[in-house]
Amino acid sequence: MLTDRLILRGADGYDQARFAHIFNARRPERYPAAVLLAESEDDVVDGVRIARDRGWKAAIRAGGHSFPAWSLRDDALVIDLGGFKEISLDENTGVVSVTPAVSSRELNAYLSDYGRFFASAGCPSVGLGGFLLQGGFGLGFRGWGYSAEQIVAIDVVTADGQLVRADEQSHSDLFWAARGAGPGYCGAITRFHLRTRPNLEGLASTMQVYPLERYAEVLEWAWGLHHTLPPDVALVPIAVIPPGSDEFMFIVRATALSTSRDHALEVLAPLAESPFLDDALVVRHAQPTTIAQGFEFADGIQPHGMRYRVDSAWLDGPPRDCIAAAKQLVTERPSGARGLAFFNFMLPRSDAPDMAMSLRAEVMLGSYIIYESEQNDQAYSAWHADAFKPLEPFTVGQYWGDSDQTQREVKTLTDDAWARLQQIRAGRDPSGLFVDYLAGPGGFRNRNGWEKN
């Protein structure tokens, strides 16, 4: 019975349900009215209706990977989708239907049996729900764009408790918002319908590992190289402590999204011309790889059971100036902390679809502080905020997935998209059944806080 899976505050198992599936070990002191452990689409419909009838807000938890724990809200009903995982592929169209709690690893393990894949999150434990709602930095983002561009339809429970199919023709406002609205979406999505791609038989990766002190020169070279590489090369420079090491290093990783070995060798050839190879600690050129191996690398640098502080910035400015302003974020971490800083490049797009996630620039810098002790929470948050200040003159906004609006107010949508989204939310959810964006005392205002005066 559904009531057996509706766990009220104060009941046995409440704390376990409150934090179920949450990736970040930094657990906020927020107390929902109840948690519903959904196991089916009908459960989600009933959950939305229960929240409406009892005067609760509704918060949706898919994979639980959002670093600020977006789904954990005071006095709301958390509809936890962790027990509702379904995947099915239409082999004629290549469209996969998947529920939001299915992870990147689970989806691609399923698709591999059919010779296909989806450009999901690089971190294997990320659920599809939050990933796609925030746009989605997936494999091939540099040239292919956001993973949410591959959504062809969604099934969604509206604020009045109705389950509808939304696509470009029907309920198009809900469809538009689902591709980038982030954690303030005005519905409970029960299923995504996604275009998949044939497996990349020539998938290959080049990795060059440099001493951290060479980062500025190497990054400037990689930034210039980005302008010349074809769209089917993923290029992600990253400062990190690699698995098996105790030292921060600067790594240039390039992945050829190729259907043949010859094509991979051709598109990765410019990496072999790096003027800094004599300084490289490790060079592995055009090595055959798999999506599963990419997941293993991500797991190694984003360990489970740790506390995370994250932030990001879309950058628009001269590369040399941006690189200099990012020095602290790339070359330092607070004492006792691990972490990483990475650069996601994006090529200009003339064919980008009309969707909520429309804010973009040439490069996004993401930064993680990874640590163990609760005593460092505030100090590390302050360190991060200070380290991002030199980048403010070049910051257009930030990416939902690597943000915490409770700590730093940064724009995530274009002004036009934000205005349109507010109209959709007001029309679709006039009573505010679904929780609003998690932000500071002033609420989410889609602005860069340092520009408010």
N, C-alpha and C positions, 0 to 999 in steps of 0.2 A: 504493500500500500504506500501511496505517496506520503502520507502522514508519518510513516516510519522513517522516511528519509528527510523530513523537515526537522532540523535540529535547532531548537530555540535557545536563545541565550540563557545560560545557567543549567542547561540540560547536560547529561553525560555525553561526552564526546564533542562538546561545543568547541573547545580550544583546538582540538585536532582538526575539526572541520573548518574552523576559521582560517587556519594556516595551510590547509591541504594544497599541495602542488605548488606553493609559492617558492620560487627559485632563490630569491635573495634571503640570506640568513638575517638580514637587518629587518626585523619584523615590527611594523608600526603598532602603536597602541590605539587601534581602532576596533570597535565592537559592533558588528552587525546585529540586527534584531534576530536574525535566523540565517541558517545556511540550508539550502535545498540541494541534495545530492541527486542531480538529474541523471536518468538512465535512458531517456527516450525523447523524441521530439514532443510527444504529448506532455511529458513532464515539464518541458520548457514553457509550453503554452499555459499549463496549469500554474506554473510558478509566476509568470507575469500577471495572471489573473489574481492569484493569492496576494501578491504585493499590492496590486491596485485596490483589492477589496479591504485589505487591512491597513491601508494608508502608509505603507512602506515605500521607500524607493527600491528600485531593482538594479542590482549590479551583476554583471556577467563575468564569470571566471572561465577562461578556456584553458590555456596552458599554464597560467600562473607565473609567466616569465617576466612580466613588466617589473622593472627594478623598483619603482615606487609602490608596487602592489596596488595597482589601480582598482582592483575589484574589492579590496577590503575597505568598507565604508561603514561609518557609524550609523546604527539604527536602520540599515537597509537590509533587504533580503538578497543574499548572495546566491545566485543560481550557478552552482558549480557543475560544469559540463564534463569534468574529468572522467566520469563513468559512462559517458555517451560518446563512443568512438565508432564511427562507421565510414567505410570507404568503398566506392564502387566505380568502375571504369566502363564507359561506353567505348568499346573497341572500334566502333565505326567512326566516331567523331573525335576520339582522343580526349574527350572531356571527362574529368574525374569529379565525382561528387564526394565531398568529404566534410565531416563535422568539425567544428572549430577546435576541439581539444586534441585532435590528432596532431602529432608532432612532425617536424621536418623529417626526422629519421624514419618514423613509421610510414609516412606517406611515400617516401622514395623507396623504401624497402618493398612496399606493395607494388609500386609502379615498375620496379626493375624486373619483376616476373613477366611483365608485358612488353619489355623493351622500351620503356618510356621513363621520363622523369619530369619533375616540376622544379622550377627555380625557387626553392624554399629558402628559409633562413640558413645561414652558415652554421649557426649553433644548433645541434641536432635536437635539443630538448624543447625548443621554442614551439608553442602551439600555433596552428594556422590562424586562429581567430584574431588575436592581437596583432600578429605579424601582418596580415592582409589589411586590417582596418587602418593601420598606420602607414600603409603604402607598400612597405616590404622591400628591404635591401636583400635581394636574392643573388644567387649565382648568375653572373652576366649582367648585373645592374648597370655597369658602365655603358654598355651599348644597347642592351635590351630594355632598359628602363625598370620601373617598379614592378614587382611581382603582381601587385593588385591590378595591373593592366591586363592580366590574363584571366580575370574573373569575368565569366559570361553571364552569370546569374547568381542570385542568393535566395535562400528561403529564410524568411525573417518573421518573427512575431512582433506585431506592432503594439503600441501603447494601449490600444483597446482590446488586446488579447486575440487578434486575428493572425493566422498564419498565411502569408502571401508569398508569391514568387515575384521577385523584382529583377528586371533586366533593363536594357536600353529602351524597350517599348512599353513595358508595364511597370507601374510604380517606379518610374525612372528616377525620381528624386531620392528614394531610398537606395537605389543602385549607385547613383552618383556619389552619395555621401559615404557609402560603404567602402569606397576606394580612397581612403585617406582621412576620414573624419577622426580617426584615433579613438581615444577612450571616452569620448562624449557622444558616441553614436546613439541615435534615438530608436533603438530596436534591439531585439535579441536574435541574432543570426543563428539558425540551426544547421545550415548547410551552405557550403560554397560549391559552385560549379566552375571548374577551372580548366583552361586549355593546357594540355601537357605537350611535351616535345619528345621526339624520338631520342633514344639514348645516343650519347656522344661517344662513338667508338674510338675517336682519336683524342679524347680528353687527356691533356698533358699539362704539366706545371713546371715552371722555372722558379727556383728559390735561390736568392743571393743573401747571405748573412754578413753584415758589416759591423765593425765596432761602432758603438753608439755615438762616439764623438765625430764620426763622419756623416751623421744623419743629414745635416743641412745641404752638403754638396750632393749626396746621393739622392735626396728627395727632390732637389731642384732638377737634377737630371731626369728622374722618373716623371716628374710633372711635365717636363718638356716632351718626354717620350710618349706620354698619354695622348698628346695631340696628333701623333703620327701612327699609332697602332690602330688596326682595324677594330670594328665594334665587337667582334667575337673574341676579344682578349679581355679577361678580367685582370685588373691591375690594382693591387692593394698593398702599399707600403705600411709597415707596422713596427712600432717599437714595443718590445715585449721580452719577458724572460722565457725563452723557449723551453718546452718540456725537457727535463733532464739537465737543465742548466741553472745556475744561481745568478747569472749576470744578464742585465738588460742588453739587448742587441737591436740593431735596426735591420729589418728584413724587407726585401722587395720580393713580393710573390706575384707572379703572372700566370694565369691559367688560360690555355687555349681551349675554347669551346668548339672543338673540331670534330668533324665526322670521319677524318682520316689522319693517319700518322704523318703523311706528307704535308697536309695543310697545317698541322700543329707545328712542325719544324719550320715551316715558312713564316708563320705569324709570330713565333717566338724568337726568330733569328735576331731581331734588333736588341733583345736583352743580352745576347752574347757579346754585344759590342760595348757594354758598359765600360766607361773609362776608368772605373774604380775596381775592376776585377782583381788587380794585384793586391788590393787591401782587403778583399773579401775573406772571411773566415771559412765560409762554406759556399760552394757553388754546385747546384744541381740543375742541369739544363734540360728542359723539355722531357722530363720524366713522365712516362705514362702514369695516370692516376685514376682514381674513382671518386664519386661523390662521397662514398662511405669513408674514404681516407681523409677527405676534407673535413668531415664531421669529427674524425679522431683528432685532428689538429686543433679544431675549435674547442673540443672538450678539454684538451690539455692546457689551453691558455685561459679558459673560463671555468675554473673548477666549481663543482657543487659544494654546498655547505659553507660558503664564505659570505662575508658581507661585501656589498657593492655600493660604491658611489659612482654615478655615471653622468656624463654631460656631452654635449656635441655642439657643433657650429657649422652651418653652411657658410663657406668663405668666398668672398668676391673681392679680389685685390691682386696686386702684383705678387707673383709667387715668392720672390725673395723676401718681400716684406711680411707676407703671411707666415713663411717658414721661420723667420726671425721671431715673430710674435708668439709662435707656438713652442719656442724652445723649452720652457719650463715643463709644459705638458708632455713633451716628447722625451726629454732627457732626465727628468726627475720624478720621484715619487716620495710622499712623506715617509719619514723614518719608520721602518717596520712594515711597510705596505708593498704589495706587488701591484700589478696592473698592466695596462697596455694603452697605447695611443695608435690609432689607425686612420688612414686616409682613403676615402672612397671617391673615386673619380666618376664623373658623368659627362658623356659626350652631348653636344647640342642635339636637340630633337625637333624636327619639323612635323613629326607624325604623332606627337604625344597626345593621348586621348583627353577629352574633357572629363576631369574627375576632381574630387576634393583635394587630393594630394597634388598640388600644382606648384608648390614652392620648391625651387631647385637652383643650384648654382654649379659651378664647375667641380667643386670639391667639398666634401664633408669631412671634418675632423671629429672623430669620436674618442673619448677618453674614459677609461675605467680605473678606479682605485679599488683594489681587492685586498681584504684584510680580515682579521678574526675577531678583534676585541670591540665590544660595544663602547668601551671607554673612548675610542677614537672617532666615534661617529661625527661629533660636531667639529672637531679639529680638522678632520679630513674633508668635511663639507666646505669649511672655510678655505682650506688650502686650494680646493678645486675652483671655487669661485674666484679667488685671487689669480689663479693661473690662467683663467679664461679672460681676465680683464684686458690684457694686451691685444687680444683678438677682436675686441668689440668694434673697433673702427672698420673691420673687414667682415663682420658677421651680418649676414642677411637674415638668418633665423637658425632653427635647429630641426633635427629629425625626431619625430615622436618616440621611436624605439629606444633612443639614447638620450632621454630627457627626464628631468624631474622638476616640474613646474612649482613644486612646493619649496624648492631651494633657489631657483633662478628663473626669472621671468624672461622667456625668449619666444619669439614669434615662430609658429610652425606652419601656418597657411598663408597664402596670399590674401590681401585685403578683400579682393572680389570673392574668393572662395569662402572666407570667413563670413562675409555678409550673406552669401547664399546659404551657407550651412545654418546660420542662425535662423533664417526664415524657414528652412526645412524643419529644424528642430521645434520651432514654435508651432508650426502647422501640424506636425505629426505627433507631438508630445506636449500639448499645451499645458498640462498640469505638472510636467516635470517628473513623470514616473521614473524614467531612467536617470541614473545618477549623472550629474554634471562632471565636467573636467575636474580632476584633482589638482588644486593649485593653492597658491598662498592666500592670505586674508582677503585680498581684493578679487579673488576668483580669476579664472582664465580670461584674458583680454586680448590675446593674440598680438602682443607687442613686445618689443625689446625694452626691458625695464630701464636700461640706462639712457634710453632716448625719450623717456616720458616727459621730461622738462623741456 
